Amino acid sequence: MSRKKVAIYGGSGYGGSELLRILLFHPEVELVFVTANEHAGKPIREVHKNLNGFTDLLFLPAPDDISTIDGVDLVFFALPHGQALNLIPQLPGGVKAIDLSGDFRIDEPDIFRKYYKLDHAGQIQAKFTYGLTETNRDAIKSAEYVANPGCFATATLLALAPLVKNGLISGKVVVDAKTGSSGSGAKPAANTHHPQRMNSFYAYKPFTHQHVPEIEQHLRQVGSFDTDLIFMTHSLPVSRGIFASCYLETSADLTKEDIGKIYSGFYEGSYFVRIVEGSPDINWVKTTNFCDIAFHTSGKQVVVFSAIDNLVKGAAGQAVQNMNLMFGFDETTGLRLPGTTP
Ligand SMILES: NC(=O)c1ccc[n+]([C@@H]2O[C@H](COP(=O)([O-])OP(=O)(O)OC[C@H]3O[C@@H](n4cnc5c(N)ncnc54)[C@H](OP(=O)(O)O)[C@@H]3O)[C@@H](O)[C@H]2O)c1
């Protein structure tokens, strides 16, 4: 069978870099073109020096009109929020799309406008499937367009979904989440670039983070979720990784073994979710598509920890996992990679 042809819009950023690192070694796909904005015209290997020796492709300029693109089965969009909103509606029929931005994650127009300060996608939103692979597999398999989840949303949802699905949460949920600096993308800004962050630790976007409505919306799709969510984001002085600590109370006393059965049942067949003892560590998931989860109980009190690589399971890796399902490949194709140690 011939390989599926894929393209990337926005290949010169951090999400695009990880898409390239994975797709260049994917046995079932051929990368046909990759676009950039300021880096258009340069060889990929000059921009992403880790890929030197692996590809001779150049970054193409991104056209405003993509209605005539040809010879492509699927397009990844790894562009800043707001760009794919105008591009994906132009795609010719039969071309699938996976968007890594937040443009198509929120169904409710008013909520989208409030958090993203952009016009909502409108009718085309109905064509999008939310791409948290472990909770939405069947829908993703037949999806035309996938809205790939946010990185904080992925870590939080994977930590909470088994309890929500089983209707076990009572009272409010507090999520204390931290990200490395690569979460802000490749372009340095005064308040987000690494020299400012490497010796510091701070909280940001209290009650206003755009992943809050995404998490609430999807928890309501997973099960009955009508409790308050307090979600707080922090900057970690590392380059990659997300760590989420989720605090909650359950409706009944549960032992660690009870919770263990719930999580192992929920994630049976989910290769990329690993239940670990003690605490996950961003060190053991970095550069991989794994989400490591640990939990602890004391009567009705439960704490669940989860760790992912924001650029892999939180972005490009999950996007490829979704592509695999959309094309009928094994979900793990091209993604069974261990991390590095230390
Ligand atoms: N970073 C993460 O951890 C993460 C996780 C999950 C989801 N996401 C989402 O994924 C998307 C990409 O994030 P990122 O971190 O990869 O961002 P990034 O490093 O800033 O890369 C952005 C990409 O978009 C291109 N671009 C910028 N402005 C453009 C324009 N006006 N027209 C066309 N192309 C343009 C850039 O090209 P040039 O560099 O050549 O200008 C670059 O290829 C964002 O929506 C982000 O929210 C990011």
The ligand as an SDF file (V2000), in Angstrom:
LIG
                    3D

 48 52  0  0  0  0  0  0  0  0999 V2000
    4.3460   24.8040   22.5280 N   0  0  0  0  0  0  0  0  0  0  0  0
    3.5230   23.9250   23.0970 C   0  0  0  0  0  0  0  0  0  0  0  0
    3.8530   23.3050   24.1260 O   0  0  0  0  0  0  0  0  0  0  0  0
    2.1660   23.6590   22.4980 C   0  0  0  0  0  0  0  0  0  0  0  0
    1.4240   22.5830   23.0100 C   0  0  0  0  0  0  0  0  0  0  0  0
    0.1550   22.3330   22.4730 C   0  0  0  0  0  0  0  0  0  0  0  0
   -0.3550   23.1500   21.4820 C   0  0  0  0  0  0  0  0  0  0  0  0
    0.3820   24.2090   21.0350 N   0  0  0  0  0  0  0  0  0  0  0  0
   -0.2150   25.0320   19.9790 C   0  0  0  0  0  0  0  0  0  0  0  0
    0.3940   24.6890   18.7490 O   0  0  0  0  0  0  0  0  0  0  0  0
    0.4730   25.8500   17.9100 C   0  0  0  0  0  0  0  0  0  0  0  0
    1.9390   26.0520   17.5270 C   0  0  0  0  0  0  0  0  0  0  0  0
    2.6630   26.2470   18.7390 O   0  0  0  0  0  0  0  0  0  0  0  0
    4.2520   26.3410   18.7640 P   0  0  0  0  0  0  0  0  0  0  0  0
    4.6560   26.2890   20.1660 O   0  0  0  0  0  0  0  0  0  0  0  0
    4.8160   25.3960   17.7640 O   0  0  0  0  0  0  0  0  0  0  0  0
    4.4380   27.8440   18.2030 O   0  0  0  0  0  0  0  0  0  0  0  0
    5.7430   28.4850   17.5560 P   0  0  0  0  0  0  0  0  0  0  0  0
    6.9480   27.7800   18.0520 O   0  0  0  0  0  0  0  0  0  0  0  0
    5.6250   29.9500   17.8240 O   0  0  0  0  0  0  0  0  0  0  0  0
    5.5820   28.2140   15.9810 O   0  0  0  0  0  0  0  0  0  0  0  0
    4.5840   28.8690   15.2340 C   0  0  0  0  0  0  0  0  0  0  0  0
    4.6730   28.4470   13.7850 C   0  0  0  0  0  0  0  0  0  0  0  0
    3.7120   29.2100   13.0450 O   0  0  0  0  0  0  0  0  0  0  0  0
    4.4000   29.9870   12.0270 C   0  0  0  0  0  0  0  0  0  0  0  0
    3.7430   31.3030   11.9520 N   0  0  0  0  0  0  0  0  0  0  0  0
    3.7920   32.2810   12.8770 C   0  0  0  0  0  0  0  0  0  0  0  0
    3.0550   33.3300   12.4690 N   0  0  0  0  0  0  0  0  0  0  0  0
    2.5530   33.0050   11.2670 C   0  0  0  0  0  0  0  0  0  0  0  0
    1.7420   33.6640   10.3260 C   0  0  0  0  0  0  0  0  0  0  0  0
    1.2950   34.9090   10.5430 N   0  0  0  0  0  0  0  0  0  0  0  0
    1.3920   33.0160    9.1840 N   0  0  0  0  0  0  0  0  0  0  0  0
    1.8560   31.7640    8.9460 C   0  0  0  0  0  0  0  0  0  0  0  0
    2.6480   31.1010    9.7970 N   0  0  0  0  0  0  0  0  0  0  0  0
    2.9850   31.6950   10.9430 C   0  0  0  0  0  0  0  0  0  0  0  0
    5.8280   30.0990   12.5140 C   0  0  0  0  0  0  0  0  0  0  0  0
    6.6630   30.3400   11.3750 O   0  0  0  0  0  0  0  0  0  0  0  0
    8.0470   31.1920   11.4850 P   0  0  0  0  0  0  0  0  0  0  0  0
    8.7310   30.7090   12.7360 O   0  0  0  0  0  0  0  0  0  0  0  0
    8.7880   30.7890   10.2510 O   0  0  0  0  0  0  0  0  0  0  0  0
    7.6770   32.6290   11.5260 O   0  0  0  0  0  0  0  0  0  0  0  0
    6.0250   28.7380   13.1330 C   0  0  0  0  0  0  0  0  0  0  0  0
    6.2540   27.7530   12.1460 O   0  0  0  0  0  0  0  0  0  0  0  0
   -0.0770   27.0160   18.7250 C   0  0  0  0  0  0  0  0  0  0  0  0
   -1.4010   27.2610   18.3810 O   0  0  0  0  0  0  0  0  0  0  0  0
    0.0300   26.5220   20.1670 C   0  0  0  0  0  0  0  0  0  0  0  0
   -0.9180   27.0810   21.0120 O   0  0  0  0  0  0  0  0  0  0  0  0
    1.6490   24.4670   21.4850 C   0  0  0  0  0  0  0  0  0  0  0  0
  1  2  1  0
  2  3  2  0
  2  4  1  0
  4  5  1  0
  4 48  2  0
  5  6  2  0
  6  7  1  0
  7  8  2  0
  8  9  1  0
  8 48  1  0
  9 10  1  0
  9 46  1  0
 10 11  1  0
 11 12  1  0
 11 44  1  0
 12 13  1  0
 13 14  1  0
 14 15  2  0
 14 16  1  0
 14 17  1  0
 17 18  1  0
 18 19  2  0
 18 20  1  0
 18 21  1  0
 21 22  1  0
 22 23  1  0
 23 24  1  0
 23 42  1  0
 24 25  1  0
 25 26  1  0
 25 36  1  0
 26 27  1  0
 26 35  1  0
 27 28  2  0
 28 29  1  0
 29 30  1  0
 29 35  2  0
 30 31  1  0
 30 32  2  0
 32 33  1  0
 33 34  2  0
 34 35  1  0
 36 37  1  0
 36 42  1  0
 37 38  1  0
 38 39  2  0
 38 40  1  0
 38 41  1  0
 42 43  1  0
 44 45  1  0
 44 46  1  0
 46 47  1  0
M  CHG  2   8   1  16  -1
M  END
$$$$
